[in-house]
Amino acid sequence: MNLASLVFDVARRLPEAPAVGDDGHSWNYRELAGRAARLAGGLRGLGLMPGDRVILSLENCSEFFELLLGCWAAGLCAVPANARLHPREVEYIAADSGARLLVATPALAEALAPLEHAVPGLAEVVSTRTARYDALFAAEPLAPAAGQATDRAWLFYTSGTTGRPKGAVLTHRTLLFMSQCYYADIDQVDERDTHLLAAPVSHGAGLYALPFLLQGARQIVLPHFDVDAVLDIVARHRSVSLFAAPTMLTRLVHAPQTAAADLANLKTIYYGGGPMYVADLERALGLFGPRLYQLYGQGESPMTITGLPQRAHIDDGTGNWRRRLASCGYARNGVLVKVVDENDAELPPGEIGEIATKSDCVMEGYWRNPEASAETLRGGWLHTGDLGAMDADGLVTLRDRAKDMIISGGSNIYPREIEEVLLRHPDVAEVSVVGRPHPEWGEEVVAFVVARAGATVANAELDRLCLDHIARFKRPRRYHAVETLPKNNYGKVLKTELRRFLAEEN
């Protein structure tokens, strides 16, 4: 079972249906399958053999999809890399994955070209939209072999916020299960649907393009997230669904043009990849209504651990609405989730521990890292490293990454709980809470606060907000007013940088 063969079947059934388009290209399914088949032949003509890895270092563009399908048709494993990575980071991924080929978009190719000589085994760096790239399409078309469900399809490199990234091995079975979970939990999809990709195709947006490709839906690729461009696509195309990281959804919510936009064609915004705070979520629901689906997953279990359905976002008058909004939902269809202690014993409802999951969406393991694989997949369960609790009804609420928990005076303090409270202040745009070493208490709570444009926020106001909502010992002992929070290439706040700043401050 090869995902490319399934998309080729779609092309036979819906040859003229629009498949992929960006600001420079537009292909129907017949054209996309034809280009992928010729590209597969060209890749094999370079001497690449089934199982070899190909790095796709691409800005958002239509070529991502012909390359992904071309790799799979040739039996190769794709290694998508975020376009915002530094060349040295791409060099590490190329060396670690043992990639034989790197394909980049023109704006990235010049900086990555030296890797052709620096990384052992990397035979060539090819830029799209060049004669060298076009020459790959001169080969005889190669139809995808049936393959095995366990063949490696996508090597997903983690963000590496606390060290070197690790490559999570995702098989064709993993990605097919992920896609089927989309249909079971989020939406039914067919050729009348439109999937808008405004986030990096190397991650969530690209992964969830697969459920749409497998049903003959249309993919529209934007070069980057832009509120006006998103609203324009929604106004002009039917049944539009898109992935939004919390920062993207928040930007949509606060953009004045969104309130006046025609949203009749908007079908679903599925969001995840970081904490979505309740205050922002309530504003989003006021604009979009029950079109939001929250998902919780990791590269190691792509997009698929828990989810909060559209109907669960609606205030049903039971008094549980905000508790649901603060959660990450329930176990996905066909997915097992539990909360365990340090000995991997399952905890009773309400107890905080590490979230673990088991399903066909869990990675095979980390690429060439048996020690990390054994530790993370011990007992047959993926140990996420995330702390949370599960209610008696199965609702899972994330607290923090285990490494971000603060222990002060022997009490566990979860930064997200404090961040949720501080974001209730109308002039607070962003906030991040970390622990700082303290000689008496072990750690003390420090909050970094970003005010909305043109506003200032008094520490006394933040103190009062905390004292009105959480225990006194959880209140930050210090507030740092900052213009921005440090983030990695995926938009996640780098708490390691905040802790480093505090250490250097002393």
C-alpha positions in Angstrom: 0.0 0.0 0.0 1.5 3.2 -1.2 -0.2 6.6 -0.8 0.9 7.7 -4.2 -1.0 4.8 -5.8 -4.1 5.9 -3.9 -3.8 9.5 -5.3 -3.2 8.1 -8.8 -6.5 6.2 -8.4 -8.1 9.5 -7.6 -6.6 10.9 -10.8 -8.2 8.1 -12.8 -11.6 8.8 -11.3 -11.4 12.6 -11.3 -8.9 13.6 -13.9 -10.1 17.1 -14.6 -10.8 18.0 -10.9 -8.5 20.9 -9.7 -5.8 19.4 -7.6 -3.1 21.9 -6.6 -2.6 25.6 -7.2 -0.5 28.5 -6.1 0.3 31.9 -7.5 2.3 30.4 -10.3 1.0 26.9 -11.1 -2.4 25.1 -11.3 -2.7 21.4 -12.0 -5.7 19.1 -12.2 -5.4 15.5 -10.9 -4.5 14.1 -14.3 -1.6 16.6 -14.6 -0.5 16.2 -11.0 -0.3 12.4 -11.3 1.5 12.7 -14.7 4.1 15.0 -13.3 4.6 12.9 -10.2 5.1 9.8 -12.4 7.7 11.4 -14.6 9.4 12.9 -11.6 9.5 9.4 -10.0 11.2 8.2 -13.1 13.7 11.1 -13.0 14.5 10.5 -9.4 15.2 6.8 -10.0 17.3 7.9 -13.0 19.6 9.7 -10.6 20.4 6.4 -9.0 18.1 6.7 -6.0 16.8 3.4 -4.8 13.7 2.5 -2.8 14.1 3.5 0.8 16.5 6.4 0.1 15.7 9.8 1.7 15.1 13.0 -0.2 15.0 16.4 1.7 12.3 18.8 0.6 13.4 22.2 1.7 10.6 24.2 0.1 8.8 27.4 0.7 5.0 26.9 0.3 4.4 26.0 -3.3 2.6 23.5 -5.5 5.9 21.7 -6.3 5.8 20.2 -2.7 3.0 17.9 -3.8 4.5 16.6 -7.0 7.7 16.0 -5.2 6.0 14.2 -2.3 4.0 12.0 -4.6 7.0 11.5 -6.9 9.2 10.4 -4.0 6.5 7.9 -2.9 5.9 6.6 -6.5 9.7 5.9 -6.7 9.6 4.2 -3.3 11.6 7.0 -1.6 11.1 8.5 1.8 10.5 12.3 1.9 12.2 14.4 4.5 10.3 17.8 4.6 12.3 20.6 6.2 10.9 23.9 7.4 11.8 26.7 4.9 12.8 28.9 7.8 15.5 26.6 9.2 19.1 27.9 9.1 21.4 26.1 6.6 23.3 24.5 9.5 20.1 23.0 10.8 19.3 21.6 7.3 22.8 20.3 7.2 22.3 18.4 10.4 19.0 16.9 9.1 20.7 16.0 5.8 23.6 14.2 7.6 21.4 12.6 10.2 18.9 11.2 7.7 21.6 10.1 5.2 19.7 12.0 2.5 20.9 11.3 -1.1 19.2 14.4 -2.6 18.1 17.8 -1.5 15.4 19.7 -3.5 14.9 23.4 -2.6 13.0 26.4 -3.9 15.1 29.0 -5.6 15.2 31.5 -2.7 16.7 28.7 -0.5 18.8 26.8 -3.0 21.8 29.2 -3.1 22.3 29.1 0.7 21.9 25.3 0.7 24.1 24.6 -2.3 27.3 24.2 -0.3 25.7 21.1 1.5 26.3 19.2 -1.7 30.0 19.0 -0.8 29.7 19.2 3.0 27.3 16.3 3.7 28.6 12.8 3.0 26.3 10.9 0.7 24.4 13.9 -0.4 24.9 13.7 -4.2 23.2 16.9 -5.3 21.2 20.0 -4.4 18.5 20.8 -7.0 16.6 24.0 -7.2 13.0 23.9 -8.5 12.0 26.2 -11.4 15.3 25.6 -13.1 16.4 23.6 -16.2 18.0 21.0 -13.9 14.7 20.4 -12.1 12.7 20.4 -15.4 15.1 17.8 -16.8 13.9 15.3 -14.2 10.5 15.3 -16.0 12.1 14.0 -19.2 12.3 10.5 -17.8 9.8 7.7 -18.6 6.9 7.8 -16.2 7.1 5.4 -13.3 3.8 4.2 -11.9 3.9 3.7 -8.1 4.4 0.1 -6.9 1.9 -1.3 -4.5 4.5 -1.4 -1.8 4.1 -2.3 1.9 2.1 -0.4 4.5 5.2 -0.4 6.6 7.4 1.3 4.0 8.7 4.7 5.3 7.0 7.7 3.8 7.8 10.8 5.8 10.8 11.5 8.1 9.4 14.2 10.4 12.1 16.1 12.3 11.0 17.4 15.6 11.5 21.1 16.4 14.5 20.5 18.7 13.7 23.2 21.3 15.8 21.4 23.9 18.5 19.8 21.8 19.1 18.2 18.4 16.0 17.3 16.5 15.1 13.7 16.1 13.6 12.1 13.0 10.2 10.5 13.7 9.7 7.7 11.1 6.2 7.8 9.6 5.1 5.0 7.4 2.4 4.9 4.7 0.2 3.1 7.2 0.8 5.9 9.8 -0.3 8.6 7.3 -3.3 6.6 6.0 -4.5 6.1 9.6 -4.1 9.8 10.2 -6.2 10.6 7.1 -8.9 8.2 8.0 -9.1 9.7 11.5 -9.7 13.1 9.8 -12.8 11.7 8.1 -13.9 9.9 11.3 -13.5 12.8 13.7 -13.3 16.2 11.8 -15.1 16.2 8.4 -16.2 14.1 5.5 -14.3 15.3 2.4 -14.9 15.0 -1.4 -14.0 16.7 -4.6 -16.2 19.7 -3.7 -13.9 20.6 -0.8 -11.1 23.2 -0.8 -8.1 22.9 1.5 -6.2 26.1 2.1 -2.5 25.8 3.1 -1.3 29.0 4.8 1.0 27.3 7.3 4.3 25.6 6.4 3.6 22.5 4.1 6.5 20.8 5.9 4.4 20.2 9.0 0.7 20.3 10.0 -0.8 21.9 6.9 1.1 19.5 4.5 0.3 16.5 6.6 -3.4 17.3 6.5 -3.3 17.9 2.8 -3.3 14.1 2.5 -7.0 13.5 3.6 -8.0 16.0 0.9 -5.7 14.6 -1.8 -7.1 11.1 -1.1 -10.6 12.3 -1.8 -9.9 14.5 -4.9 -10.3 17.9 -3.1 -8.6 21.1 -4.2 -5.4 22.4 -2.6 -4.7 26.1 -2.6 -1.2 27.0 -1.4 -0.4 30.5 -0.1 3.3 31.5 0.2 2.7 32.4 3.8 -0.1 33.3 6.2 -1.8 36.5 5.3 -5.2 37.5 6.8 -6.4 39.3 3.6 -5.3 36.4 1.4 -7.0 33.8 3.6 -10.3 35.8 3.6 -10.1 36.2 -0.1 -9.8 32.5 -0.7 -12.7 31.8 1.7 -14.9 34.3 -0.2 -14.1 32.8 -3.6 -14.0 29.1 -3.0 -16.5 26.6 -1.6 -16.2 24.5 1.5 -12.8 25.9 2.7 -10.9 24.2 5.5 -7.5 25.2 6.8 -5.0 24.5 9.5 -4.1 27.4 11.9 -1.5 27.4 14.6 -2.8 29.3 17.6 -0.8 32.4 16.7 -2.5 32.4 13.2 -6.0 31.9 14.6 -5.3 34.8 17.1 -4.2 37.0 14.2 -7.4 36.2 12.3 -9.5 37.0 15.3 -8.0 40.3 16.0 -7.8 41.5 12.4 -10.6 44.1 11.9 -11.3 42.9 8.4 -12.3 39.5 9.7 -15.4 40.7 11.4 -16.7 42.2 8.1 -15.6 39.3 5.9 -18.0 36.9 4.1 -17.4 33.6 5.9 -20.2 31.6 4.3 -17.8 29.3 2.5 -15.7 28.6 5.6 -16.2 24.9 6.6 -13.6 24.2 9.3 -10.5 25.7 11.0 -8.6 22.9 12.7 -6.1 24.3 15.1 -3.3 23.0 17.2 0.5 22.9 17.7 0.6 24.9 20.8 -1.6 26.3 23.6 -4.8 28.1 22.5 -5.9 30.2 25.5 -9.5 30.3 26.4 -9.8 34.1 26.2 -8.7 34.0 22.5 -10.8 31.0 21.8 -13.9 32.7 23.0 -13.3 35.5 20.6 -12.7 33.1 17.8 -16.0 31.3 18.5 -17.7 34.7 18.4 -16.5 35.2 14.9 -16.5 31.8 13.4 -19.1 29.9 15.3 -19.0 26.1 15.5 -16.4 25.7 12.7 -13.4 25.1 15.0 -11.8 21.7 15.7 -8.9 21.5 18.2 -6.4 18.8 17.7 -3.5 17.6 19.8 -0.7 15.5 18.3 3.0 15.4 17.8 5.4 14.6 15.0 5.6 11.2 16.6 1.9 10.8 16.3 1.0 13.3 13.5 -2.0 15.4 14.3 -3.7 12.5 16.0 -3.8 12.0 19.8 -6.9 13.9 21.0 -9.4 16.3 19.6 -12.1 18.7 20.7 -15.0 18.4 18.1 -16.8 21.4 16.7 -20.0 20.6 18.7 -18.0 20.5 22.0 -16.9 24.2 21.3 -20.5 25.2 21.8 -21.8 26.5 25.1 -24.5 23.9 26.0 -25.5 25.5 29.2 -24.1 22.6 31.4 -21.4 24.7 33.0 -18.6 22.6 31.5 -18.1 24.8 28.4 -15.0 26.7 29.5 -13.5 23.5 31.0 -13.8 21.9 27.6 -12.3 24.9 25.8 -9.3 24.7 28.2 -8.8 21.1 27.3 -7.5 19.3 24.3 -10.5 17.1 23.9 -11.0 13.4 23.8 -9.0 10.4 22.4 -9.3 10.3 18.6 -11.1 7.5 16.8 -9.1 4.3 17.1 -6.6 6.0 19.5 -5.9 4.9 23.0 -4.8 7.6 25.5 -3.9 7.4 29.2 -2.1 9.4 31.9 0.8 7.6 33.7 3.0 8.3 36.7 6.9 8.1 36.7 6.6 4.3 36.8 4.2 4.2 33.9 1.3 3.1 36.1 -2.0 4.5 34.9 -3.3 7.3 37.1 -6.9 7.7 38.3 -9.1 10.5 36.8 -8.0 14.0 37.7 -4.4 13.1 38.6 -1.6 14.9 36.7 1.0 12.7 34.9 2.5 12.1 31.5 0.2 11.6 28.5 0.8 8.4 26.6 -0.9 7.2 23.5 -1.1 4.0 21.3 -2.5 3.7 17.8 -1.5 3.0 14.2 -0.7 6.7 14.0 2.3 6.3 16.3 5.7 6.5 14.6 7.8 3.4 13.9 10.6 5.0 16.0 13.3 7.7 15.8 15.6 7.4 12.8 18.8 5.6 13.7 18.2 6.3 17.4 17.3 3.1 19.1 18.0 4.4 22.6 15.5 7.3 22.2 13.1 5.1 20.5 13.1 2.5 23.3 12.7 5.2 26.0 9.8 7.0 24.2 8.0 3.9 23.0 8.5 1.8 26.2 5.7 -0.7 26.8 4.3 -0.2 23.4 3.0 3.3 24.2 4.3 6.7 22.9 5.3 8.8 25.9 4.7 12.3 24.8 6.6 14.2 27.5 3.5 16.3 28.0 1.9 16.6 31.4 -1.9 16.5 31.7 -4.9 14.9 33.4 -7.9 13.0 32.2 -11.3 13.4 33.7 -13.7 10.5 34.4 -15.4 11.2 31.1 -12.2 11.0 29.1 -11.6 14.7 28.6 -7.8 15.4 28.5 -6.4 18.7 29.7 -2.8 19.6 29.0 -0.7 21.3 31.7 2.8 21.7 30.3 5.8 19.9 29.0 7.3 18.0 31.9 10.5 20.1 31.6 8.4 23.3 32.0 6.7 22.5 35.3 7.8 24.7 38.2 8.4 23.3 41.6 8.3 26.0 44.3 8.3 25.2 48.0 7.6 21.5 47.2 4.4 22.4 45.2 4.0 21.7 41.5 3.0 24.8 39.5 1.9 24.6 35.9 2.8 27.7 33.8 -0.2 27.3 31.5 -2.6 27.8 34.3 -1.0 31.2 35.1 -0.7 32.2 31.5 -4.5 31.5 31.0 -5.2 33.9 33.9 -2.9 36.7 32.7 -4.3 36.6 29.2 -7.7 37.6 30.7 -6.3 41.2 31.0 -7.5 43.0 27.9 -4.2 44.7 27.2 -2.1 41.5 27.4 -1.3 40.1 23.9 1.1 37.3 24.8 2.6 35.9 28.0 5.0 33.1 28.9 5.7 31.9 32.4 8.9 30.1 33.5 10.6 29.1 36.7 13.7 30.8 38.1 16.0 29.2 40.7 15.4 30.5 44.2 17.6 29.8 47.2 14.8 29.2 49.6 11.8 27.9 47.6 13.7 26.0 44.9 12.1 28.0 42.1 10.1 31.2 41.8 7.5 32.1 39.1 8.4 34.7 36.5 6.1 36.0 33.8 7.2 37.6 30.5 4.4 39.8 29.2 3.8 41.3 25.8 1.3 44.2 25.9 -1.0 45.0 23.0 0.2 47.8 20.6 0.0 51.2 22.3 -0.9 49.8 25.7 1.0 49.4 29.0 0.1 47.0 31.7 0.8 47.7 35.4 2.2 44.9 37.5 -0.3 45.6 40.2 -3.1 44.9 37.8 -1.6 41.5 36.9 -1.1 40.7 40.5 -4.7 41.4 41.3 -5.8 39.3 38.4 -3.8 36.4 39.7 -5.0 36.8 43.2 -8.6 36.8 42.0 -8.2 33.5 40.2 -5.4 31.3 41.5 -3.7 30.5 44.8 -1.3 33.1 46.1 1.8 30.8 45.9 1.3 30.5 42.1 1.4 34.3 41.5 4.5 35.5 39.6 7.0 37.1 41.8 8.4 39.1 38.9 7.0 40.5 35.6 9.1 41.3 32.6 7.6 43.6 30.0 8.9 42.5 26.6 8.2 43.5 23.0 8.2 39.9 21.7 8.6 36.4 23.0 11.5 34.3 21.5 10.0 31.6 19.2 11.4 28.8 17.1 10.7 28.3 13.4 7.3 26.6 14.2 6.0 29.5 16.3 6.6 27.8 19.7 7.8 29.9 22.5 11.4 29.1 23.5 11.2 28.9 27.2 14.8 27.8 27.3 15.7 31.3 26.0 13.6 33.0 28.7 15.3 30.9 31.4 18.7 31.7 29.9 17.9 35.4 30.0 17.0 35.1 33.7 20.2 33.2 34.4 22.3 35.9 32.6 20.5 38.6 34.4 22.0 37.6 37.8 
